[in-house]
Amino acid sequence: MEIVILPDDEAVARTAADIVQASLENDSPVLGLATGSTPLGTYSELIRRHCEAGLSFARAQAFTLDEYLGLPAEHPESYRSVIRREFTDSVDLPAHAVHSLDGQAPDPEAEAARYEAAIAGAGGVDVQILGIGTDGHIGFNEPMSSLASRTRIKTLTEQTRRDNARFFPTPEDVPRHVLTQGLGTIREARHILLIGLGEGKASAIAAAVEGPLAAACPASSLQLHPHTTVLVDEGAASRLEHREYYQHALEHKPQWQAY
Ligand code: PGA
């Protein structure tokens, strides 16, 4: 893992956008998109570059990470709606190239298998953007998810439901069940960007980066990934024990070594 501690969320957004922008030079770029608050700054920065500098997503495909079970696709809080509203409708990524899980699929297991096949059919994900839950989840892989898991149904922890209640009229409206790419699925992305913003994520980031590899902190499974970049602001970095080393490594990064 490469740990990059940046002064604030704007610097994190610019760095994440640089990495996504570089991946768009591939012939058929495939982006893995997270929802939630964390990547919003990155999406705004990418939209700005599209509008002001002509950055094009026309050849790209995108896959979201997860979806609430039972929410219709057109529900404003379905992740299919959210990713369109917050990002893809504002750039030239063709609507048919934005893939998501169907939270109302009559056979969720078949839907999960379809999604796995669609990701593989697109050639796999080039850059996967990830936020992290306060309980260490990535996607909706809650603690004790199998480190080898594939796309499937999960039950949300009450902590995650409380964390996400801000998006719904009442806490009771937050669905209990979801479909999510598994930890094994996520780790097949060629480059993973794990983003943490604010002190509320400091414990989860410390457990993911410096804690043991353990199902109790699903994000720690990224320790097995050969190319993960962790982008954090000062708040999210505040519980990292080895932050001086991370900064030292960054300052002495050889010129040939990109993110
Ligand atoms: P957040 O959620 O970006 O809204 O903090 C992150 C997550 O739950 O993965």
Residues whose N, C-alpha, C, O or C-beta is under 5 A from the ligand:
A	BS01	PGA	T35 G36 S37 T38 G131 I132 G133 H137 G139
